[in-house]
Amino acid sequence: MRALESVKIQLALAIAAERKFTPLDRRQYYLETAGRMNQCVKKLKKDRTRILSPEGKAWAMEAINGVSQEIGAGQICLIIGNIIAELERTVGEESSVQ
């Protein structure tokens, strides 16, 4: 959970740093991705039973570790988008089983 929070902060910082040079539509995409990330983190905090499989956790951590201070908001959004899609898929599978 802390790793997701950390990436969320890095995205916010990257968005702010690139704000002057980013077209409006691109900035909107960044903000939508940040919003999806916030919703995902809130769901996970609310229901701690919604966890990834060990393989999913390893994949997510590897993706999160790919986020560094040197990459831009666009790359962070791509990484976060992949993580969110996997989390949403996993949570969706769990809720359909229950």
mmCIF file as gemmi writes it, N, C-alpha and C atoms, coordinates in Angstrom:
data_model
loop_
_atom_site.group_PDB
_atom_site.id
_atom_site.type_symbol
_atom_site.label_atom_id
_atom_site.label_alt_id
_atom_site.label_comp_id
_atom_site.label_asym_id
_atom_site.label_entity_id
_atom_site.label_seq_id
_atom_site.pdbx_PDB_ins_code
_atom_site.Cartn_x
_atom_site.Cartn_y
_atom_site.Cartn_z
_atom_site.occupancy
_atom_site.B_iso_or_equiv
_atom_site.pdbx_formal_charge
_atom_site.auth_seq_id
_atom_site.auth_asym_id
_atom_site.pdbx_PDB_model_num
ATOM 1 N N . MET Axp A 1 ? 0.833 -1.186 0 1 0 ? 1 A 1
ATOM 2 C CA . MET Axp A 1 ? 0 0 0 1 0 ? 1 A 1
ATOM 3 C C . MET Axp A 1 ? 0.882 1.256 0 1 0 ? 1 A 1
ATOM 4 N N . ARG Axp A 2 ? 1.954 1.222 0.783 1 0 ? 2 A 1
ATOM 5 C CA . ARG Axp A 2 ? 2.849 2.384 0.829 1 0 ? 2 A 1
ATOM 6 C C . ARG Axp A 2 ? 3.487 2.654 -0.522 1 0 ? 2 A 1
ATOM 7 N N . ALA Axp A 3 ? 3.79 1.589 -1.241 1 0 ? 3 A 1
ATOM 8 C CA . ALA Axp A 3 ? 4.399 1.766 -2.558 1 0 ? 3 A 1
ATOM 9 C C . ALA Axp A 3 ? 3.428 2.459 -3.504 1 0 ? 3 A 1
ATOM 10 N N . LEU Axp A 4 ? 2.15 2.086 -3.435 1 0 ? 4 A 1
ATOM 11 C CA . LEU Axp A 4 ? 1.143 2.747 -4.274 1 0 ? 4 A 1
ATOM 12 C C . LEU Axp A 4 ? 1.012 4.217 -3.909 1 0 ? 4 A 1
ATOM 13 N N . GLU Axp A 5 ? 1.016 4.508 -2.607 1 0 ? 5 A 1
ATOM 14 C CA . GLU Axp A 5 ? 0.943 5.897 -2.147 1 0 ? 5 A 1
ATOM 15 C C . GLU Axp A 5 ? 2.146 6.69 -2.65 1 0 ? 5 A 1
ATOM 16 N N . SER Axp A 6 ? 3.307 6.07 -2.616 1 0 ? 6 A 1
ATOM 17 C CA . SER Axp A 6 ? 4.531 6.732 -3.067 1 0 ? 6 A 1
ATOM 18 C C . SER Axp A 6 ? 4.464 7.068 -4.554 1 0 ? 6 A 1
ATOM 19 N N . VAL Axp A 7 ? 3.983 6.124 -5.349 1 0 ? 7 A 1
ATOM 20 C CA . VAL Axp A 7 ? 3.865 6.363 -6.79 1 0 ? 7 A 1
ATOM 21 C C . VAL Axp A 7 ? 2.829 7.444 -7.059 1 0 ? 7 A 1
ATOM 22 N N . LYS Axp A 8 ? 1.758 7.451 -6.276 1 0 ? 8 A 1
ATOM 23 C CA . LYS Axp A 8 ? 0.725 8.478 -6.421 1 0 ? 8 A 1
ATOM 24 C C . LYS Axp A 8 ? 1.324 9.869 -6.19 1 0 ? 8 A 1
ATOM 25 N N . ILE Axp A 9 ? 2.171 9.992 -5.195 1 0 ? 9 A 1
ATOM 26 C CA . ILE Axp A 9 ? 2.838 11.265 -4.902 1 0 ? 9 A 1
ATOM 27 C C . ILE Axp A 9 ? 3.791 11.636 -6.026 1 0 ? 9 A 1
ATOM 28 N N . GLN Axp A 10 ? 4.546 10.654 -6.53 1 0 ? 10 A 1
ATOM 29 C CA . GLN Axp A 10 ? 5.476 10.928 -7.629 1 0 ? 10 A 1
ATOM 30 C C . GLN Axp A 10 ? 4.731 11.42 -8.862 1 0 ? 10 A 1
ATOM 31 N N . LEU Axp A 11 ? 3.553 10.841 -9.132 1 0 ? 11 A 1
ATOM 32 C CA . LEU Axp A 11 ? 2.76 11.296 -10.273 1 0 ? 11 A 1
ATOM 33 C C . LEU Axp A 11 ? 2.316 12.739 -10.063 1 0 ? 11 A 1
ATOM 34 N N . ALA Axp A 12 ? 1.85 13.057 -8.87 1 0 ? 12 A 1
ATOM 35 C CA . ALA Axp A 12 ? 1.414 14.428 -8.584 1 0 ? 12 A 1
ATOM 36 C C . ALA Axp A 12 ? 2.562 15.417 -8.781 1 0 ? 12 A 1
ATOM 37 N N . LEU Axp A 13 ? 3.735 15.057 -8.331 1 0 ? 13 A 1
ATOM 38 C CA . LEU Axp A 13 ? 4.904 15.928 -8.492 1 0 ? 13 A 1
ATOM 39 C C . LEU Axp A 13 ? 5.286 16.085 -9.963 1 0 ? 13 A 1
ATOM 40 N N . ALA Axp A 14 ? 5.232 14.991 -10.716 1 0 ? 14 A 1
ATOM 41 C CA . ALA Axp A 14 ? 5.573 15.055 -12.132 1 0 ? 14 A 1
ATOM 42 C C . ALA Axp A 14 ? 4.562 15.906 -12.895 1 0 ? 14 A 1
ATOM 43 N N . ILE Axp A 15 ? 3.279 15.759 -12.558 1 0 ? 15 A 1
ATOM 44 C CA . ILE Axp A 15 ? 2.245 16.574 -13.206 1 0 ? 15 A 1
ATOM 45 C C . ILE Axp A 15 ? 2.508 18.049 -12.937 1 0 ? 15 A 1
ATOM 46 N N . ALA Axp A 16 ? 2.808 18.369 -11.695 1 0 ? 16 A 1
ATOM 47 C CA . ALA Axp A 16 ? 3.068 19.769 -11.334 1 0 ? 16 A 1
ATOM 48 C C . ALA Axp A 16 ? 4.301 20.301 -12.053 1 0 ? 16 A 1
ATOM 49 N N . ALA Axp A 17 ? 5.345 19.495 -12.146 1 0 ? 17 A 1
ATOM 50 C CA . ALA Axp A 17 ? 6.581 19.934 -12.79 1 0 ? 17 A 1
ATOM 51 C C . ALA Axp A 17 ? 6.395 20.182 -14.288 1 0 ? 17 A 1
ATOM 52 N N . GLU Axp A 18 ? 5.519 19.396 -14.918 1 0 ? 18 A 1
ATOM 53 C CA . GLU Axp A 18 ? 5.327 19.506 -16.365 1 0 ? 18 A 1
ATOM 54 C C . GLU Axp A 18 ? 4.141 20.388 -16.741 1 0 ? 18 A 1
ATOM 55 N N . ARG Axp A 19 ? 3.48 20.957 -15.778 1 0 ? 19 A 1
ATOM 56 C CA . ARG Axp A 19 ? 2.224 21.664 -16.001 1 0 ? 19 A 1
ATOM 57 C C . ARG Axp A 19 ? 2.298 22.741 -17.084 1 0 ? 19 A 1
ATOM 58 N N . LYS Axp A 20 ? 3.333 23.549 -17.057 1 0 ? 20 A 1
ATOM 59 C CA . LYS Axp A 20 ? 3.439 24.666 -18.011 1 0 ? 20 A 1
ATOM 60 C C . LYS Axp A 20 ? 3.655 24.191 -19.443 1 0 ? 20 A 1
ATOM 61 N N . PHE Axp A 21 ? 4.248 23.022 -19.603 1 0 ? 21 A 1
ATOM 62 C CA . PHE Axp A 21 ? 4.648 22.56 -20.93 1 0 ? 21 A 1
ATOM 63 C C . PHE Axp A 21 ? 3.755 21.454 -21.482 1 0 ? 21 A 1
ATOM 64 N N . THR Axp A 22 ? 2.693 21.109 -20.772 1 0 ? 22 A 1
ATOM 65 C CA . THR Axp A 22 ? 1.841 19.996 -21.161 1 0 ? 22 A 1
ATOM 66 C C . THR Axp A 22 ? 0.532 20.497 -21.753 1 0 ? 22 A 1
ATOM 67 N N . PRO Axp A 23 ? 0.154 19.989 -22.926 1 0 ? 23 A 1
ATOM 68 C CA . PRO Axp A 23 ? -1.14 20.382 -23.497 1 0 ? 23 A 1
ATOM 69 C C . PRO Axp A 23 ? -2.293 19.973 -22.572 1 0 ? 23 A 1
ATOM 70 N N . LEU Axp A 24 ? -3.375 20.696 -22.682 1 0 ? 24 A 1
ATOM 71 C CA . LEU Axp A 24 ? -4.524 20.485 -21.803 1 0 ? 24 A 1
ATOM 72 C C . LEU Axp A 24 ? -5.051 19.057 -21.847 1 0 ? 24 A 1
ATOM 73 N N . ASP Axp A 25 ? -5.177 18.478 -23.044 1 0 ? 25 A 1
ATOM 74 C CA . ASP Axp A 25 ? -5.712 17.118 -23.138 1 0 ? 25 A 1
ATOM 75 C C . ASP Axp A 25 ? -4.805 16.103 -22.457 1 0 ? 25 A 1
ATOM 76 N N . ARG Axp A 26 ? -3.508 16.316 -22.55 1 0 ? 26 A 1
ATOM 77 C CA . ARG Axp A 26 ? -2.544 15.41 -21.904 1 0 ? 26 A 1
ATOM 78 C C . ARG Axp A 26 ? -2.626 15.558 -20.386 1 0 ? 26 A 1
ATOM 79 N N . ARG Axp A 27 ? -2.737 16.796 -19.925 1 0 ? 27 A 1
ATOM 80 C CA . ARG Axp A 27 ? -2.866 17.05 -18.486 1 0 ? 27 A 1
ATOM 81 C C . ARG Axp A 27 ? -4.134 16.391 -17.952 1 0 ? 27 A 1
ATOM 82 N N . GLN Axp A 28 ? -5.208 16.444 -18.738 1 0 ? 28 A 1
ATOM 83 C CA . GLN Axp A 28 ? -6.466 15.816 -18.34 1 0 ? 28 A 1
ATOM 84 C C . GLN Axp A 28 ? -6.281 14.308 -18.178 1 0 ? 28 A 1
ATOM 85 N N . TYR Axp A 29 ? -5.564 13.698 -19.106 1 0 ? 29 A 1
ATOM 86 C CA . TYR Axp A 29 ? -5.25 12.265 -19.017 1 0 ? 29 A 1
ATOM 87 C C . TYR Axp A 29 ? -4.469 11.961 -17.733 1 0 ? 29 A 1
ATOM 88 N N . TYR Axp A 30 ? -3.493 12.791 -17.429 1 0 ? 30 A 1
ATOM 89 C CA . TYR Axp A 30 ? -2.712 12.598 -16.205 1 0 ? 30 A 1
ATOM 90 C C . TYR Axp A 30 ? -3.62 12.661 -14.979 1 0 ? 30 A 1
ATOM 91 N N . LEU Axp A 31 ? -4.49 13.652 -14.964 1 0 ? 31 A 1
ATOM 92 C CA . LEU Axp A 31 ? -5.383 13.828 -13.811 1 0 ? 31 A 1
ATOM 93 C C . LEU Axp A 31 ? -6.392 12.683 -13.697 1 0 ? 31 A 1
ATOM 94 N N . GLU Axp A 32 ? -6.875 12.183 -14.815 1 0 ? 32 A 1
ATOM 95 C CA . GLU Axp A 32 ? -7.781 11.028 -14.79 1 0 ? 32 A 1
ATOM 96 C C . GLU Axp A 32 ? -7.073 9.794 -14.242 1 0 ? 32 A 1
ATOM 97 N N . THR Axp A 33 ? -5.826 9.603 -14.656 1 0 ? 33 A 1
ATOM 98 C CA . THR Axp A 33 ? -5.051 8.475 -14.151 1 0 ? 33 A 1
ATOM 99 C C . THR Axp A 33 ? -4.833 8.622 -12.647 1 0 ? 33 A 1
ATOM 100 N N . ALA Axp A 34 ? -4.514 9.823 -12.201 1 0 ? 34 A 1
ATOM 101 C CA . ALA Axp A 34 ? -4.336 10.07 -10.764 1 0 ? 34 A 1
ATOM 102 C C . ALA Axp A 34 ? -5.648 9.79 -10.02 1 0 ? 34 A 1
ATOM 103 N N . GLY Axp A 35 ? -6.768 10.176 -10.602 1 0 ? 35 A 1
ATOM 104 C CA . GLY Axp A 35 ? -8.068 9.918 -9.986 1 0 ? 35 A 1
ATOM 105 C C . GLY Axp A 35 ? -8.362 8.435 -9.873 1 0 ? 35 A 1
ATOM 106 N N . ARG Axp A 36 ? -8.056 7.68 -10.947 1 0 ? 36 A 1
ATOM 107 C CA . ARG Axp A 36 ? -8.238 6.217 -10.886 1 0 ? 36 A 1
ATOM 108 C C . ARG Axp A 36 ? -7.351 5.608 -9.808 1 0 ? 36 A 1
ATOM 109 N N . MET Axp A 37 ? -6.135 6.129 -9.703 1 0 ? 37 A 1
ATOM 110 C CA . MET Axp A 37 ? -5.21 5.631 -8.679 1 0 ? 37 A 1
ATOM 111 C C . MET Axp A 37 ? -5.767 5.907 -7.291 1 0 ? 37 A 1
ATOM 112 N N . ASN Axp A 38 ? -6.292 7.108 -7.07 1 0 ? 38 A 1
ATOM 113 C CA . ASN Axp A 38 ? -6.878 7.446 -5.773 1 0 ? 38 A 1
ATOM 114 C C . ASN Axp A 38 ? -8.032 6.518 -5.433 1 0 ? 38 A 1
ATOM 115 N N . GLN Axp A 39 ? -8.914 6.258 -6.403 1 0 ? 39 A 1
ATOM 116 C CA . GLN Axp A 39 ? -10.04 5.362 -6.168 1 0 ? 39 A 1
ATOM 117 C C . GLN Axp A 39 ? -9.566 3.962 -5.827 1 0 ? 39 A 1
ATOM 118 N N . CYS Axp A 40 ? -8.563 3.505 -6.533 1 0 ? 40 A 1
ATOM 119 C CA . CYS Axp A 40 ? -8.02 2.17 -6.296 1 0 ? 40 A 1
ATOM 120 C C . CYS Axp A 40 ? -7.435 2.062 -4.89 1 0 ? 40 A 1
ATOM 121 N N . VAL Axp A 41 ? -6.658 3.051 -4.493 1 0 ? 41 A 1
ATOM 122 C CA . VAL Axp A 41 ? -6.05 3.04 -3.154 1 0 ? 41 A 1
ATOM 123 C C . VAL Axp A 41 ? -7.138 3.082 -2.085 1 0 ? 41 A 1
ATOM 124 N N . LYS Axp A 42 ? -8.176 3.905 -2.283 1 0 ? 42 A 1
ATOM 125 C CA . LYS Axp A 42 ? -9.268 3.978 -1.311 1 0 ? 42 A 1
ATOM 126 C C . LYS Axp A 42 ? -9.974 2.64 -1.174 1 0 ? 42 A 1
ATOM 127 N N . LYS Axp A 43 ? -10.243 1.961 -2.306 1 0 ? 43 A 1
ATOM 128 C CA . LYS Axp A 43 ? -10.898 0.652 -2.26 1 0 ? 43 A 1
ATOM 129 C C . LYS Axp A 43 ? -10.045 -0.358 -1.506 1 0 ? 43 A 1
ATOM 130 N N . LEU Axp A 44 ? -8.753 -0.332 -1.785 1 0 ? 44 A 1
ATOM 131 C CA . LEU Axp A 44 ? -7.859 -1.281 -1.115 1 0 ? 44 A 1
ATOM 132 C C . LEU Axp A 44 ? -7.758 -0.997 0.389 1 0 ? 44 A 1
ATOM 133 N N . LYS Axp A 45 ? -7.757 0.284 0.757 1 0 ? 45 A 1
ATOM 134 C CA . LYS Axp A 45 ? -7.716 0.634 2.179 1 0 ? 45 A 1
ATOM 135 C C . LYS Axp A 45 ? -9.01 0.236 2.879 1 0 ? 45 A 1
ATOM 136 N N . LYS Axp A 46 ? -10.118 0.411 2.178 1 0 ? 46 A 1
ATOM 137 C CA . LYS Axp A 46 ? -11.434 0.123 2.758 1 0 ? 46 A 1
ATOM 138 C C . LYS Axp A 46 ? -11.63 -1.37 2.981 1 0 ? 46 A 1
ATOM 139 N N . ASP Axp A 47 ? -11.194 -2.161 2.035 1 0 ? 47 A 1
ATOM 140 C CA . ASP Axp A 47 ? -11.384 -3.606 2.118 1 0 ? 47 A 1
ATOM 141 C C . ASP Axp A 47 ? -10.044 -4.304 1.961 1 0 ? 47 A 1
ATOM 142 N N . ARG Axp A 48 ? -9.381 -4.528 3.066 1 0 ? 48 A 1
ATOM 143 C CA . ARG Axp A 48 ? -8.032 -5.119 3.043 1 0 ? 48 A 1
ATOM 144 C C . ARG Axp A 48 ? -8.031 -6.565 2.542 1 0 ? 48 A 1
ATOM 145 N N . THR Axp A 49 ? -9.219 -7.192 2.441 1 0 ? 49 A 1
ATOM 146 C CA . THR Axp A 49 ? -9.262 -8.562 1.936 1 0 ? 49 A 1
ATOM 147 C C . THR Axp A 49 ? -9.048 -8.61 0.43 1 0 ? 49 A 1
ATOM 148 N N . ARG Axp A 50 ? -9.175 -7.47 -0.232 1 0 ? 50 A 1
ATOM 149 C CA . ARG Axp A 50 ? -8.959 -7.394 -1.678 1 0 ? 50 A 1
ATOM 150 C C . ARG Axp A 50 ? -7.469 -7.227 -1.944 1 0 ? 50 A 1
ATOM 151 N N . ILE Axp A 51 ? -6.792 -8.33 -1.975 1 0 ? 51 A 1
ATOM 152 C CA . ILE Axp A 51 ? -5.35 -8.29 -2.189 1 0 ? 51 A 1
ATOM 153 C C . ILE Axp A 51 ? -4.995 -9.074 -3.445 1 0 ? 51 A 1
ATOM 154 N N . LEU Axp A 52 ? -3.865 -8.777 -3.963 1 0 ? 52 A 1
ATOM 155 C CA . LEU Axp A 52 ? -3.37 -9.478 -5.135 1 0 ? 52 A 1
ATOM 156 C C . LEU Axp A 52 ? -2.787 -10.825 -4.745 1 0 ? 52 A 1
ATOM 157 N N . SER Axp A 53 ? -2.747 -11.705 -5.704 1 0 ? 53 A 1
ATOM 158 C CA . SER Axp A 53 ? -2.055 -12.968 -5.529 1 0 ? 53 A 1
ATOM 159 C C . SER Axp A 53 ? -0.562 -12.663 -5.354 1 0 ? 53 A 1
ATOM 160 N N . PRO Axp A 54 ? 0.193 -13.627 -4.844 1 0 ? 54 A 1
ATOM 161 C CA . PRO Axp A 54 ? 1.642 -13.388 -4.72 1 0 ? 54 A 1
ATOM 162 C C . PRO Axp A 54 ? 2.288 -12.997 -6.056 1 0 ? 54 A 1
ATOM 163 N N . GLU Axp A 55 ? 1.843 -13.622 -7.153 1 0 ? 55 A 1
ATOM 164 C CA . GLU Axp A 55 ? 2.396 -13.276 -8.465 1 0 ? 55 A 1
ATOM 165 C C . GLU Axp A 55 ? 2.01 -11.847 -8.839 1 0 ? 55 A 1
ATOM 166 N N . GLY Axp A 56 ? 0.776 -11.47 -8.54 1 0 ? 56 A 1
ATOM 167 C CA . GLY Axp A 56 ? 0.307 -10.114 -8.831 1 0 ? 56 A 1
ATOM 168 C C . GLY Axp A 56 ? 1.059 -9.076 -8.027 1 0 ? 56 A 1
ATOM 169 N N . LYS Axp A 57 ? 1.321 -9.394 -6.764 1 0 ? 57 A 1
ATOM 170 C CA . LYS Axp A 57 ? 2.089 -8.473 -5.92 1 0 ? 57 A 1
ATOM 171 C C . LYS Axp A 57 ? 3.498 -8.285 -6.469 1 0 ? 57 A 1
ATOM 172 N N . ALA Axp A 58 ? 4.124 -9.383 -6.864 1 0 ? 58 A 1
ATOM 173 C CA . ALA Axp A 58 ? 5.488 -9.294 -7.393 1 0 ? 58 A 1
ATOM 174 C C . ALA Axp A 58 ? 5.505 -8.455 -8.665 1 0 ? 58 A 1
ATOM 175 N N . TRP Axp A 59 ? 4.522 -8.669 -9.541 1 0 ? 59 A 1
ATOM 176 C CA . TRP Axp A 59 ? 4.435 -7.903 -10.78 1 0 ? 59 A 1
ATOM 177 C C . TRP Axp A 59 ? 4.23 -6.422 -10.486 1 0 ? 59 A 1
ATOM 178 N N . ALA Axp A 60 ? 3.301 -6.12 -9.572 1 0 ? 60 A 1
ATOM 179 C CA . ALA Axp A 60 ? 3.009 -4.724 -9.228 1 0 ? 60 A 1
ATOM 180 C C . ALA Axp A 60 ? 4.238 -4.048 -8.622 1 0 ? 60 A 1
ATOM 181 N N . MET Axp A 61 ? 4.928 -4.73 -7.731 1 0 ? 61 A 1
ATOM 182 C CA . MET Axp A 61 ? 6.114 -4.141 -7.11 1 0 ? 61 A 1
ATOM 183 C C . MET Axp A 61 ? 7.21 -3.9 -8.141 1 0 ? 61 A 1
ATOM 184 N N . GLU Axp A 62 ? 7.357 -4.816 -9.079 1 0 ? 62 A 1
ATOM 185 C CA . GLU Axp A 62 ? 8.356 -4.627 -10.131 1 0 ? 62 A 1
ATOM 186 C C . GLU Axp A 62 ? 7.999 -3.402 -10.977 1 0 ? 62 A 1
ATOM 187 N N . ALA Axp A 63 ? 6.708 -3.261 -11.289 1 0 ? 63 A 1
ATOM 188 C CA . ALA Axp A 63 ? 6.264 -2.095 -12.065 1 0 ? 63 A 1
ATOM 189 C C . ALA Axp A 63 ? 6.474 -0.81 -11.278 1 0 ? 63 A 1
ATOM 190 N N . ILE Axp A 64 ? 6.137 -0.834 -9.999 1 0 ? 64 A 1
ATOM 191 C CA . ILE Axp A 64 ? 6.306 0.352 -9.149 1 0 ? 64 A 1
ATOM 192 C C . ILE Axp A 64 ? 7.78 0.725 -9.049 1 0 ? 64 A 1
ATOM 193 N N . ASN Axp A 65 ? 8.639 -0.279 -8.948 1 0 ? 65 A 1
ATOM 194 C CA . ASN Axp A 65 ? 10.078 -0.005 -8.874 1 0 ? 65 A 1
ATOM 195 C C . ASN Axp A 65 ? 10.603 0.616 -10.159 1 0 ? 65 A 1
ATOM 196 N N . GLY Axp A 66 ? 9.853 0.472 -11.26 1 0 ? 66 A 1
ATOM 197 C CA . GLY Axp A 66 ? 10.238 1.102 -12.519 1 0 ? 66 A 1
ATOM 198 C C . GLY Axp A 66 ? 9.998 2.6 -12.534 1 0 ? 66 A 1
ATOM 199 N N . VAL Axp A 67 ? 9.26 3.091 -11.546 1 0 ? 67 A 1
ATOM 200 C CA . VAL Axp A 67 ? 8.979 4.521 -11.454 1 0 ? 67 A 1
ATOM 201 C C . VAL Axp A 67 ? 10.126 5.174 -10.69 1 0 ? 67 A 1
ATOM 202 N N . SER Axp A 68 ? 10.738 6.144 -11.329 1 0 ? 68 A 1
ATOM 203 C CA . SER Axp A 68 ? 11.824 6.858 -10.668 1 0 ? 68 A 1
ATOM 204 C C . SER Axp A 68 ? 11.6 8.356 -10.812 1 0 ? 68 A 1
ATOM 205 N N . GLN Axp A 69 ? 12.392 9.106 -10.125 1 0 ? 69 A 1
ATOM 206 C CA . GLN Axp A 69 ? 12.303 10.56 -10.163 1 0 ? 69 A 1
ATOM 207 C C . GLN Axp A 69 ? 12.644 11.102 -11.553 1 0 ? 69 A 1
ATOM 208 N N . GLU Axp A 70 ? 13.369 10.319 -12.342 1 0 ? 70 A 1
ATOM 209 C CA . GLU Axp A 70 ? 13.856 10.812 -13.625 1 0 ? 70 A 1
ATOM 210 C C . GLU Axp A 70 ? 12.844 10.706 -14.756 1 0 ? 70 A 1
ATOM 211 N N . ILE Axp A 71 ? 11.795 9.916 -14.601 1 0 ? 71 A 1
ATOM 212 C CA . ILE Axp A 71 ? 10.852 9.76 -15.71 1 0 ? 71 A 1
ATOM 213 C C . ILE Axp A 71 ? 9.717 10.771 -15.587 1 0 ? 71 A 1
ATOM 214 N N . GLY Axp A 72 ? 9.072 11.029 -16.694 1 0 ? 72 A 1
ATOM 215 C CA . GLY Axp A 72 ? 8.03 12.044 -16.729 1 0 ? 72 A 1
ATOM 216 C C . GLY Axp A 72 ? 6.654 11.501 -16.379 1 0 ? 72 A 1
ATOM 217 N N . ALA Axp A 73 ? 5.71 12.409 -16.324 1 0 ? 73 A 1
ATOM 218 C CA . ALA Axp A 73 ? 4.346 12.071 -15.956 1 0 ? 73 A 1
ATOM 219 C C . ALA Axp A 73 ? 3.731 11.073 -16.932 1 0 ? 73 A 1
ATOM 220 N N . GLY Axp A 74 ? 4.046 11.199 -18.211 1 0 ? 74 A 1
ATOM 221 C CA . GLY Axp A 74 ? 3.494 10.286 -19.208 1 0 ? 74 A 1
ATOM 222 C C . GLY Axp A 74 ? 3.894 8.848 -18.952 1 0 ? 74 A 1
ATOM 223 N N . GLN Axp A 75 ? 5.16 8.636 -18.67 1 0 ? 75 A 1
ATOM 224 C CA . GLN Axp A 75 ? 5.642 7.283 -18.376 1 0 ? 75 A 1
ATOM 225 C C . GLN Axp A 75 ? 5.074 6.773 -17.06 1 0 ? 75 A 1
ATOM 226 N N . ILE Axp A 76 ? 4.991 7.632 -16.069 1 0 ? 76 A 1
ATOM 227 C CA . ILE Axp A 76 ? 4.404 7.228 -14.786 1 0 ? 76 A 1
ATOM 228 C C . ILE Axp A 76 ? 2.952 6.823 -15.006 1 0 ? 76 A 1
ATOM 229 N N . CYS Axp A 77 ? 2.217 7.577 -15.812 1 0 ? 77 A 1
ATOM 230 C CA . CYS Axp A 77 ? 0.815 7.246 -16.097 1 0 ? 77 A 1
ATOM 231 C C . CYS Axp A 77 ? 0.688 5.886 -16.766 1 0 ? 77 A 1
ATOM 232 N N . LEU Axp A 78 ? 1.587 5.583 -17.684 1 0 ? 78 A 1
ATOM 233 C CA . LEU Axp A 78 ? 1.553 4.27 -18.335 1 0 ? 78 A 1
ATOM 234 C C . LEU Axp A 78 ? 1.756 3.151 -17.322 1 0 ? 78 A 1
ATOM 235 N N . ILE Axp A 79 ? 2.729 3.314 -16.462 1 0 ? 79 A 1
ATOM 236 C CA . ILE Axp A 79 ? 3.01 2.301 -15.445 1 0 ? 79 A 1
ATOM 237 C C . ILE Axp A 79 ? 1.83 2.174 -14.487 1 0 ? 79 A 1
ATOM 238 N N . ILE Axp A 80 ? 1.329 3.301 -14.005 1 0 ? 80 A 1
ATOM 239 C CA . ILE Axp A 80 ? 0.201 3.295 -13.078 1 0 ? 80 A 1
ATOM 240 C C . ILE Axp A 80 ? -1.034 2.704 -13.756 1 0 ? 80 A 1
ATOM 241 N N . GLY Axp A 81 ? -1.26 3.066 -15.014 1 0 ? 81 A 1
ATOM 242 C CA . GLY Axp A 81 ? -2.398 2.516 -15.74 1 0 ? 81 A 1
ATOM 243 C C . GLY Axp A 81 ? -2.364 1.001 -15.796 1 0 ? 81 A 1
ATOM 244 N N . ASN Axp A 82 ? -1.181 0.436 -16.042 1 0 ? 82 A 1
ATOM 245 C CA . ASN Axp A 82 ? -1.03 -1.02 -16.058 1 0 ? 82 A 1
ATOM 246 C C . ASN Axp A 82 ? -1.283 -1.625 -14.684 1 0 ? 82 A 1
ATOM 247 N N . ILE Axp A 83 ? -0.777 -0.975 -13.656 1 0 ? 83 A 1
ATOM 248 C CA . ILE Axp A 83 ? -0.984 -1.477 -12.282 1 0 ? 83 A 1
ATOM 249 C C . ILE Axp A 83 ? -2.467 -1.424 -11.931 1 0 ? 83 A 1
ATOM 250 N N . ILE Axp A 84 ? -3.115 -0.309 -12.234 1 0 ? 84 A 1
ATOM 251 C CA . ILE Axp A 84 ? -4.529 -0.151 -11.917 1 0 ? 84 A 1
ATOM 252 C C . ILE Axp A 84 ? -5.362 -1.187 -12.667 1 0 ? 84 A 1
ATOM 253 N N . ALA Axp A 85 ? -5.06 -1.391 -13.943 1 0 ? 85 A 1
ATOM 254 C CA . ALA Axp A 85 ? -5.805 -2.382 -14.729 1 0 ? 85 A 1
ATOM 255 C C . ALA Axp A 85 ? -5.687 -3.763 -14.096 1 0 ? 85 A 1
ATOM 256 N N . GLU Axp A 86 ? -4.493 -4.112 -13.648 1 0 ? 86 A 1
ATOM 257 C CA . GLU Axp A 86 ? -4.297 -5.414 -13.004 1 0 ? 86 A 1
ATOM 258 C C . GLU Axp A 86 ? -5.054 -5.49 -11.683 1 0 ? 86 A 1
ATOM 259 N N . LEU Axp A 87 ? -4.995 -4.421 -10.89 1 0 ? 87 A 1
ATOM 260 C CA . LEU Axp A 87 ? -5.724 -4.409 -9.618 1 0 ? 87 A 1
ATOM 261 C C . LEU Axp A 87 ? -7.226 -4.498 -9.849 1 0 ? 87 A 1
ATOM 262 N N . GLU Axp A 88 ? -7.729 -3.736 -10.818 1 0 ? 88 A 1
ATOM 263 C CA . GLU Axp A 88 ? -9.16 -3.761 -11.111 1 0 ? 88 A 1
ATOM 264 C C . GLU Axp A 88 ? -9.585 -5.139 -11.612 1 0 ? 88 A 1
ATOM 265 N N . ARG Axp A 89 ? -8.755 -5.756 -12.437 1 0 ? 89 A 1
ATOM 266 C CA . ARG Axp A 89 ? -9.051 -7.091 -12.943 1 0 ? 89 A 1
ATOM 267 C C . ARG Axp A 89 ? -9.097 -8.096 -11.797 1 0 ? 89 A 1
ATOM 268 N N . THR Axp A 90 ? -8.113 -8.018 -10.915 1 0 ? 90 A 1
ATOM 269 C CA . THR Axp A 90 ? -8.034 -8.941 -9.787 1 0 ? 90 A 1
ATOM 270 C C . THR Axp A 90 ? -9.217 -8.751 -8.843 1 0 ? 90 A 1
ATOM 271 N N . VAL Axp A 91 ? -9.531 -7.503 -8.518 1 0 ? 91 A 1
ATOM 272 C CA . VAL Axp A 91 ? -10.641 -7.21 -7.625 1 0 ? 91 A 1
ATOM 273 C C . VAL Axp A 91 ? -11.948 -7.654 -8.276 1 0 ? 91 A 1
ATOM 274 N N . GLY Axp A 92 ? -12.083 -7.425 -9.581 1 0 ? 92 A 1
ATOM 275 C CA . GLY Axp A 92 ? -13.282 -7.843 -10.296 1 0 ? 92 A 1
ATOM 276 C C . GLY Axp A 92 ? -13.46 -9.344 -10.268 1 0 ? 92 A 1
ATOM 277 N N . GLU Axp A 93 ? -12.356 -10.103 -10.42 1 0 ? 93 A 1
ATOM 278 C CA . GLU Axp A 93 ? -12.431 -11.562 -10.349 1 0 ? 93 A 1
ATOM 279 C C . GLU Axp A 93 ? -12.85 -12.019 -8.968 1 0 ? 93 A 1
ATOM 280 N N . GLU Axp A 94 ? -12.295 -11.379 -7.92 1 0 ? 94 A 1
ATOM 281 C CA . GLU Axp A 94 ? -12.625 -11.774 -6.562 1 0 ? 94 A 1
ATOM 282 C C . GLU Axp A 94 ? -14.092 -11.501 -6.255 1 0 ? 94 A 1
ATOM 283 N N . SER Axp A 95 ? -14.606 -10.346 -6.693 1 0 ? 95 A 1
ATOM 284 C CA . SER Axp A 95 ? -15.981 -10.002 -6.374 1 0 ? 95 A 1
ATOM 285 C C . SER Axp A 95 ? -16.97 -10.884 -7.142 1 0 ? 95 A 1
ATOM 286 N N . SER Axp A 96 ? -16.591 -11.391 -8.317 1 0 ? 96 A 1
ATOM 287 C CA . SER Axp A 96 ? -17.484 -12.272 -9.061 1 0 ? 96 A 1
ATOM 288 C C . SER Axp A 96 ? -17.509 -13.672 -8.474 1 0 ? 96 A 1
ATOM 289 N N . VAL Axp A 97 ? -16.444 -14.057 -7.762 1 0 ? 97 A 1
ATOM 290 C CA . VAL Axp A 97 ? -16.379 -15.366 -7.12 1 0 ? 97 A 1
ATOM 291 C C . VAL Axp A 97 ? -17.204 -15.384 -5.856 1 0 ? 97 A 1
ATOM 292 N N . GLN Axp A 98 ? -17.256 -14.263 -5.138 1 0 ? 98 A 1
ATOM 293 C CA . GLN Axp A 98 ? -17.943 -14.212 -3.855 1 0 ? 98 A 1
ATOM 294 C C . GLN Axp A 98 ? -19.424 -14.165 -4.002 1 0 ? 98 A 1
